[in-house]
């Protein structure tokens, strides 16, 4: 095959195959998220960044030299030693990328970071959020296509709505735990449905699923609920084929190998978390959240006080509006389509409906009761990793009520206006929400009292897309990763040949 034919074949794969479109979706979302980075914006991502620097530069988990990044409040302590009050998973994911900065070009544009502004390598750490969120969006698209059989149009529109019409955009641009949590969740969900589809537990998939489930609470403690839900679903799903396989020694050995791989995969990150807790706080179940400053954070001292918000207060705030909190349906109006998509999803698979919507309902209730459901970010950010669960019924609505309509009739026109109107309104809301957020700080007084003067547009774009000039750094990271992946594929094909 000539070089021209190879280029044509690659272009066809990229634009007409699900993996190729997923790759394009990953690149698009990660570029937009990366361009939106403005540095370390608050005490929360300051704690993650402090731990990244401690791991890479000092080989330690103690963040005492970088305590100012936490604004002297978002930290855990053990005697005179200070640690991040967050679990270490996000920092562990960011540490290798931050370490790459020592052998990679430095950014050409300095960011107005609230913390560590004089460290040009900081942008590499924050890039972790963009890469993780982009990966979550790509996995979401592939899951809709492979495991829910939605049309390419529906899966792509739902993916774009999730990527740019929800808080995934904001938290794909800051070093919080939400983007890594979303990636771990969607990797696990994709693998669970893959195993369900094959009705067997292959060793490589079992190990990877174990790692995805095990790393979830290493990123965010409340993700342990996801492990429980996924574990129950797996047990119910695999019970019948497992006991059927016990009659055959060959199948029994394959299943036992897969189960051992699943447990071993989960044991690696969970075991690390237990060791981390023991070394830094004196016991395997001594979480960093148990060691925060009681004078500053008295609500965090007990489980009862942490989840003390009445649901009559928290639930309306999470879904609509209360306490200055912009709820899900208000900030992301496209999510309203999910209500109409519940029945098509239920009709498609009751079991998966219960898995997805049951999981989403659990986390909505949990975070509605959480004392910090509105932690001065005004956007129900704790739901961000789980928003994709709700976007599956959004995808079903698009597939059943829009994508299947091919005639230019008045109802089709009205559905188009509804879909794209809600999508563009959601994107607009996210754009302005970012512009008004910490360390973006859009001032309305800087705008002229006109609708569309060019200087207003320049101010708005410049406020949100602070990191556009540094995009070549992300292209270098992603290009290196793609070349390595391509090399592995070529090597495998030659070995098989």
C-alpha positions as CSV (number, residue, x, y, z in Angstrom):
1,X,0.0,0.0,0.0
2,X,1.4,3.4,-1.0
3,X,1.8,6.3,1.4
4,X,-1.2,8.1,-0.3
5,X,-3.4,5.0,0.3
6,X,-2.3,4.8,3.9
7,X,-3.2,8.4,4.5
8,X,-6.6,7.9,2.9
9,X,-7.2,4.8,5.0
10,X,-6.2,6.6,8.1
11,X,-8.5,9.6,7.3
12,X,-11.3,7.2,6.7
13,X,-10.7,5.4,10.0
14,X,-10.5,8.8,11.8
15,X,-13.8,10.1,10.4
16,X,-15.9,7.0,9.8
17,X,-15.1,4.6,12.7
18,X,-16.2,4.9,16.3
19,X,-12.6,4.7,17.7
20,X,-11.5,7.4,15.2
21,X,-14.4,9.7,16.1
22,X,-13.7,9.1,19.8
23,X,-10.1,10.1,19.3
24,X,-11.2,13.3,17.6
25,X,-13.7,14.0,20.4
26,X,-10.9,13.5,22.9
27,X,-8.6,15.9,21.1
28,X,-11.2,18.6,20.7
29,X,-12.4,18.5,24.3
30,X,-8.9,18.3,25.8
31,X,-7.7,21.3,23.6
32,X,-10.7,23.4,24.7
33,X,-10.2,22.4,28.3
34,X,-6.5,23.1,28.2
35,X,-7.0,26.5,26.5
36,X,-9.3,27.4,29.4
37,X,-6.7,26.7,32.1
38,X,-5.8,29.8,34.2
39,X,-3.5,28.1,36.7
40,X,-4.2,27.1,40.3
41,X,-7.4,28.8,41.2
42,X,-8.2,28.1,44.9
43,X,-7.2,26.2,48.0
44,X,-8.7,23.0,46.7
45,X,-6.6,22.6,43.6
46,X,-3.8,24.3,45.5
47,X,-3.8,21.2,47.8
48,X,-3.6,18.8,44.8
49,X,-0.8,20.9,43.2
50,X,1.1,21.1,46.5
51,X,1.1,17.3,46.7
52,X,2.2,17.0,43.1
53,X,5.2,19.2,43.8
54,X,6.0,17.3,47.0
55,X,6.0,13.9,45.2
56,X,8.0,15.0,42.2
57,X,10.5,17.5,43.8
58,X,10.9,16.0,47.3
59,X,9.8,12.4,47.0
60,X,7.5,12.9,49.9
61,X,3.8,13.2,50.7
62,X,4.3,16.0,53.2
63,X,3.3,19.4,51.7
64,X,4.6,21.6,54.5
65,X,6.9,23.6,52.2
66,X,3.9,24.3,49.9
67,X,1.3,24.9,52.5
68,X,0.6,28.4,51.2
69,X,-1.0,26.8,48.1
70,X,-3.8,25.5,50.4
71,X,-4.4,29.0,51.7
72,X,-3.5,27.5,55.1
73,X,-6.9,25.9,55.3
74,X,-7.3,22.9,53.0
75,X,-4.8,20.6,54.7
76,X,-4.6,17.6,57.0
77,X,-2.1,17.3,59.8
78,X,-0.3,14.8,61.9
79,X,1.7,16.6,64.6
80,X,3.8,19.2,62.9
81,X,3.6,17.6,59.5
82,X,1.1,18.9,56.9
83,X,-0.6,16.9,54.1
84,X,-3.2,17.4,51.5
85,X,-6.7,17.1,52.8
86,X,-7.6,15.4,49.5
87,X,-6.9,11.8,48.8
88,X,-3.7,11.3,46.8
89,X,-5.1,9.9,43.5
90,X,-5.4,13.1,41.5
91,X,-1.8,14.1,42.5
92,X,-0.5,10.7,41.6
93,X,-2.0,11.0,38.2
94,X,-0.6,14.5,37.7
95,X,2.9,13.8,39.0
96,X,4.2,11.9,35.9
97,X,2.9,14.7,33.6
98,X,4.4,17.3,35.9
99,X,7.7,15.4,35.9
100,X,7.7,15.6,32.0
101,X,8.1,19.3,32.3
102,X,11.7,18.8,33.3
103,X,12.6,17.4,29.9
104,X,9.9,19.3,27.9
105,X,9.7,22.9,26.7
106,X,8.4,25.5,29.2
107,X,5.3,27.4,28.3
108,X,5.7,30.6,26.3
109,X,2.8,32.3,28.2
110,X,2.7,32.8,31.9
111,X,-0.7,32.2,33.5
112,X,-2.2,34.5,36.2
113,X,-2.3,31.6,38.6
114,X,-3.5,32.4,42.1
115,X,-0.9,30.1,43.6
116,X,2.6,29.2,42.4
117,X,2.5,31.8,39.6
118,X,6.3,31.9,39.2
119,X,6.5,28.2,38.4
120,X,6.1,27.7,34.6
121,X,5.9,24.0,35.0
122,X,2.6,24.3,36.9
123,X,0.6,24.1,33.7
124,X,1.8,20.5,33.1
125,X,0.2,19.4,36.4
126,X,-3.1,21.1,35.5
127,X,-3.1,19.5,32.1
128,X,-4.0,16.3,33.9
129,X,-7.5,17.5,34.3
130,X,-7.9,18.3,30.6
131,X,-6.5,14.9,29.6
132,X,-8.7,13.0,32.1
133,X,-11.9,14.8,31.2
134,X,-11.2,14.4,27.5
135,X,-10.7,10.7,28.1
136,X,-14.0,10.5,30.0
137,X,-15.9,12.1,27.1
138,X,-14.3,9.7,24.6
139,X,-15.2,6.7,26.7
140,X,-18.8,8.1,27.1
141,X,-19.1,8.2,23.3
142,X,-17.8,4.7,22.8
143,X,-20.1,3.4,25.6
144,X,-23.2,4.9,23.9
145,X,-22.2,3.4,20.5
146,X,-21.0,-0.1,21.6
147,X,-23.2,-0.9,24.6
148,X,-26.4,1.1,24.0
149,X,-26.4,1.0,20.2
150,X,-27.2,4.6,19.8
151,X,-26.7,6.3,16.4
152,X,-23.5,8.1,15.8
153,X,-25.3,11.4,15.6
154,X,-27.0,10.9,19.0
155,X,-23.8,9.6,20.7
156,X,-21.8,12.6,19.3
157,X,-24.4,15.2,20.2
158,X,-24.7,13.8,23.7
159,X,-21.0,13.7,24.1
160,X,-20.6,17.3,23.0
161,X,-23.5,18.3,25.3
162,X,-21.7,16.6,28.2
163,X,-18.3,18.1,27.3
164,X,-19.3,21.7,26.8
165,X,-22.8,22.1,28.2
166,X,-22.0,21.0,31.8
167,X,-19.5,21.6,34.5
168,X,-17.2,19.0,32.8
169,X,-15.8,22.0,30.9
170,X,-14.9,24.0,34.1
171,X,-13.5,21.0,36.0
172,X,-11.7,19.7,33.0
173,X,-9.7,23.0,33.3
174,X,-8.7,23.0,37.0
175,X,-6.8,20.5,39.1
176,X,-9.8,19.2,41.1
177,X,-10.5,15.5,41.5
178,X,-13.7,15.6,39.4
179,X,-12.2,15.0,36.0
180,X,-10.0,12.0,37.1
181,X,-13.1,10.6,38.9
182,X,-15.1,10.8,35.7
183,X,-12.5,9.0,33.7
184,X,-12.2,6.2,36.3
185,X,-16.0,5.8,36.4
186,X,-16.4,5.7,32.6
187,X,-13.5,3.3,32.1
188,X,-15.0,1.0,34.7
189,X,-18.5,1.3,33.3
190,X,-17.3,0.6,29.7
191,X,-15.5,-2.5,30.9
192,X,-18.4,-3.7,33.0
193,X,-20.7,-3.5,30.0
194,X,-18.1,-5.2,27.8
195,X,-17.8,-8.1,30.3
196,X,-21.6,-8.3,30.4
197,X,-21.8,-8.4,26.6
198,X,-19.2,-11.2,26.3
199,X,-20.6,-13.0,29.3
200,X,-17.1,-13.9,30.5
201,X,-14.3,-12.4,32.5
202,X,-11.1,-12.2,30.4
203,X,-8.0,-11.6,32.4
204,X,-6.7,-8.3,30.8
205,X,-10.2,-6.7,31.1
206,X,-10.6,-8.0,34.6
207,X,-7.3,-6.5,35.8
208,X,-8.1,-3.2,34.1
209,X,-11.5,-3.1,35.6
210,X,-10.1,-3.8,39.0
211,X,-7.6,-1.0,38.6
212,X,-10.4,1.4,37.5
213,X,-12.6,0.5,40.4
214,X,-9.8,0.5,42.9
215,X,-8.4,3.9,41.9
216,X,-11.8,5.6,42.2
217,X,-11.7,6.0,46.0
218,X,-8.0,6.9,45.8
219,X,-9.2,9.9,43.8
220,X,-12.2,10.7,45.9
221,X,-13.3,8.9,49.1
222,X,-17.0,9.0,48.2
223,X,-16.3,6.9,45.1
224,X,-16.3,3.9,47.4
225,X,-20.1,4.0,46.9
226,X,-19.5,3.4,43.2
227,X,-17.3,0.3,44.0
228,X,-20.2,-1.1,46.0
229,X,-22.8,-0.4,43.3
230,X,-20.6,-1.8,40.5
231,X,-19.6,-4.8,42.6
232,X,-23.3,-5.7,43.3
233,X,-24.1,-5.3,39.6
234,X,-21.1,-7.5,38.6
235,X,-22.1,-10.2,41.1
236,X,-25.7,-10.3,39.8
237,X,-24.6,-10.2,36.2
238,X,-22.0,-12.9,36.4
239,X,-23.6,-15.2,38.9
240,X,-25.4,-17.4,36.3
241,X,-22.4,-17.8,33.8
242,X,-20.0,-18.3,36.7
243,X,-22.0,-21.2,38.2
244,X,-22.6,-22.6,34.7
245,X,-18.8,-22.5,34.1
246,X,-18.1,-24.5,37.2
247,X,-19.1,-27.7,35.4
248,X,-16.2,-27.4,33.0
249,X,-12.6,-27.5,34.4
250,X,-11.3,-25.4,31.5
251,X,-14.0,-22.7,31.9
252,X,-13.7,-22.9,35.7
253,X,-9.9,-22.1,35.5
254,X,-10.5,-19.2,33.1
255,X,-13.1,-17.7,35.4
256,X,-11.0,-18.2,38.6
257,X,-8.1,-16.5,36.8
258,X,-10.3,-13.6,35.8
259,X,-11.6,-13.2,39.3
260,X,-8.1,-13.2,40.7
261,X,-7.1,-10.6,38.2
262,X,-10.1,-8.4,39.1
263,X,-9.3,-8.6,42.8
264,X,-5.5,-8.1,42.2
265,X,-6.2,-5.1,40.0
266,X,-8.4,-3.5,42.7
267,X,-6.0,-4.4,45.5
268,X,-3.1,-2.4,44.0
269,X,-4.6,1.1,44.4
270,X,-6.7,0.2,47.4
271,X,-3.6,-1.3,49.1
272,X,-1.6,1.9,48.3
273,X,-4.3,4.0,49.9
274,X,-4.1,1.9,53.1
275,X,-0.3,2.2,53.1
276,X,-0.6,6.0,52.5
277,X,-3.0,6.4,55.4
278,X,-0.8,4.3,57.7
279,X,2.4,6.1,56.9
280,X,1.0,9.6,57.1
281,X,-1.9,9.4,59.6
282,X,-1.1,6.3,61.7
283,X,-3.6,3.8,60.5
284,X,-5.0,2.2,57.3
285,X,-8.5,3.7,57.8
286,X,-7.3,7.1,59.1
287,X,-8.4,9.2,56.1
288,X,-6.9,12.6,55.5
289,X,-10.4,14.0,56.0
290,X,-10.3,12.9,59.6
291,X,-7.2,15.1,60.2
292,X,-8.3,18.5,59.0
293,X,-8.3,21.6,61.3
294,X,-11.3,21.1,63.6
295,X,-11.5,24.8,64.4
296,X,-11.8,25.7,60.7
297,X,-13.8,22.7,59.5
298,X,-16.0,21.4,62.5
299,X,-18.5,20.0,60.1
300,X,-15.9,17.5,58.8
301,X,-15.3,15.9,62.2
302,X,-18.1,13.2,62.1
303,X,-20.0,11.4,59.4
304,X,-23.2,12.8,60.8
305,X,-22.1,16.4,60.6
306,X,-20.7,16.0,57.1
307,X,-24.1,14.8,55.8
308,X,-26.3,17.1,57.8
309,X,-28.0,19.2,55.2
310,X,-31.8,18.5,55.0
311,X,-32.8,17.0,51.6
312,X,-35.5,19.7,51.5
313,X,-32.7,22.2,51.2
314,X,-30.0,20.3,49.4
315,X,-32.0,18.6,46.7
316,X,-33.6,21.7,45.2
317,X,-30.2,23.4,45.3
318,X,-28.6,20.5,43.5
319,X,-31.2,20.2,40.8
320,X,-32.6,23.7,40.4
321,X,-31.6,26.7,42.6
322,X,-31.2,27.5,46.3
323,X,-28.6,29.1,48.5
324,X,-27.0,30.8,45.5
325,X,-26.3,27.3,44.1
326,X,-26.9,26.9,40.3
327,X,-28.5,23.5,40.1
328,X,-28.1,20.9,37.3
329,X,-31.2,21.8,35.3
330,X,-30.6,25.5,35.6
331,X,-26.9,25.6,34.7
332,X,-27.2,22.8,32.1
333,X,-30.7,23.1,30.5
334,X,-29.9,20.3,28.0
335,X,-30.1,17.9,30.9
336,X,-33.9,18.4,30.8
337,X,-34.0,16.1,27.8
338,X,-32.9,13.3,30.0
339,X,-36.3,13.3,31.7
340,X,-37.9,12.4,28.3
341,X,-35.1,9.9,27.6
342,X,-35.8,7.8,30.7
343,X,-38.5,5.6,29.2
344,X,-36.5,4.7,26.0
345,X,-33.6,3.7,28.2
346,X,-35.8,1.7,30.5
347,X,-37.4,0.0,27.5
348,X,-33.9,-0.8,26.0
349,X,-32.6,-2.4,29.2
350,X,-34.2,-2.4,32.7
351,X,-31.0,-3.7,34.2
352,X,-28.8,-1.0,32.8
353,X,-31.5,1.6,33.6
354,X,-31.3,0.6,37.3
355,X,-27.5,0.6,37.2
356,X,-27.1,4.1,35.6
357,X,-30.1,5.9,37.2
358,X,-29.7,4.2,40.5
359,X,-26.1,5.2,40.7
360,X,-26.9,8.8,39.7
361,X,-29.8,9.0,42.2
362,X,-27.5,7.7,45.0
363,X,-24.9,10.4,44.4
364,X,-27.5,13.2,44.0
365,X,-29.0,12.3,47.4
366,X,-25.6,11.9,49.0
367,X,-24.3,15.3,47.8
368,X,-27.6,17.0,48.5
369,X,-27.1,16.0,52.2
370,X,-23.4,17.0,52.1
371,X,-22.7,20.1,54.3
372,X,-20.7,21.7,51.5
373,X,-23.1,21.2,48.7
374,X,-22.5,24.8,47.8
375,X,-18.8,25.3,48.6
376,X,-18.7,28.9,47.2
377,X,-18.4,27.5,43.7
378,X,-22.2,27.7,43.1
379,X,-22.4,24.8,40.6
380,X,-23.0,21.4,42.2
381,X,-19.5,20.4,41.3
382,X,-19.6,17.2,43.3
383,X,-22.0,15.8,40.7
384,X,-19.6,16.4,37.8
385,X,-18.0,12.9,37.6
386,X,-21.5,11.4,37.5
387,X,-23.2,13.7,34.9
388,X,-22.5,11.2,32.1
389,X,-24.8,8.7,33.8
390,X,-27.7,11.2,33.3
391,X,-26.6,12.0,29.7
392,X,-27.2,8.4,28.6
393,X,-31.0,9.1,28.6
394,X,-30.2,12.4,27.0
395,X,-28.6,10.4,24.2
396,X,-31.6,8.1,24.0
397,X,-33.9,11.1,23.6
398,X,-31.8,12.4,20.8
399,X,-31.6,9.0,19.1
400,X,-35.3,8.3,19.4
401,X,-36.8,11.7,18.8
402,X,-34.3,13.6,16.7
403,X,-31.7,11.4,15.0
404,X,-34.2,9.0,13.5
405,X,-36.2,11.9,11.9
406,X,-35.1,12.3,8.3
407,X,-38.0,14.4,6.9
408,X,-38.0,18.2,6.9
409,X,-41.4,18.5,8.7
410,X,-42.6,21.0,11.1
411,X,-42.2,18.6,14.1
412,X,-38.6,17.8,13.1
413,X,-37.9,21.6,12.9
414,X,-39.4,22.1,16.3
415,X,-37.3,19.3,17.8
416,X,-34.2,20.7,16.1
417,X,-34.9,24.1,17.7
418,X,-35.4,22.5,21.1
419,X,-32.3,20.4,21.0
420,X,-29.9,23.0,19.6
421,X,-31.5,25.8,21.6
422,X,-30.9,23.9,24.9
423,X,-27.4,22.8,23.8
424,X,-26.3,26.4,22.9
425,X,-27.9,27.8,26.0
426,X,-26.0,25.2,28.1
427,X,-22.7,26.1,26.4
428,X,-23.4,29.8,27.0
429,X,-24.1,29.1,30.6
430,X,-20.9,27.2,31.1
431,X,-18.8,29.8,29.3
432,X,-20.2,32.6,31.5
433,X,-19.9,30.5,34.6
434,X,-16.2,30.0,33.9
435,X,-15.8,33.7,33.2
436,X,-17.2,34.6,36.6
437,X,-15.3,31.9,38.5
438,X,-12.2,32.1,40.7
439,X,-9.1,33.4,39.0
440,X,-11.1,34.3,35.8
441,X,-13.0,37.1,37.6
442,X,-14.8,38.7,34.7
443,X,-15.8,42.3,35.6
444,X,-19.0,43.5,33.9
445,X,-17.7,47.1,34.3
446,X,-15.0,46.2,31.8
447,X,-17.6,45.6,29.1
448,X,-19.2,48.3,26.9
449,X,-23.0,48.6,27.2
450,X,-23.5,47.2,23.7
451,X,-24.5,43.7,22.5
452,X,-21.7,42.8,20.2
453,X,-18.8,45.2,20.0
454,X,-15.5,43.5,19.0
455,X,-13.7,44.6,22.2
456,X,-16.4,43.0,24.3
457,X,-16.0,39.7,22.4
458,X,-12.2,40.0,22.8
459,X,-12.5,40.5,26.6
460,X,-14.8,37.5,27.0
461,X,-12.7,35.2,24.9
462,X,-9.5,36.4,26.6
463,X,-11.1,35.9,30.0
464,X,-12.0,32.2,29.4
465,X,-9.3,31.1,27.0
466,X,-6.3,32.2,29.0
467,X,-4.0,29.4,28.0
468,X,-4.5,29.2,24.3
469,X,-0.9,30.3,23.5
470,X,0.4,27.2,25.4
471,X,-1.6,24.7,23.3
472,X,1.6,23.4,21.6
473,X,2.6,21.9,25.0
474,X,-0.5,19.8,25.0
475,X,0.0,18.8,21.4
476,X,3.5,17.6,22.3
477,X,2.1,15.5,25.2
478,X,-0.7,14.0,23.1
479,X,1.5,13.6,20.0
480,X,4.0,11.6,22.0
481,X,1.3,9.4,23.4
482,X,-0.2,8.8,20.0
483,X,3.2,7.9,18.5
484,X,3.8,5.5,21.4
485,X,0.4,3.9,20.9
486,X,0.9,3.7,17.1
487,X,4.3,2.0,17.7
488,X,2.8,-0.6,20.0
489,X,0.1,-1.4,17.3
490,X,2.7,-1.7,14.6
491,X,4.9,-3.9,16.8
492,X,2.0,-6.2,17.7
493,X,1.0,-6.5,14.0
494,X,4.5,-7.5,13.0
495,X,4.8,-10.0,15.9
496,X,1.5,-11.7,14.7
497,X,2.7,-11.7,11.1
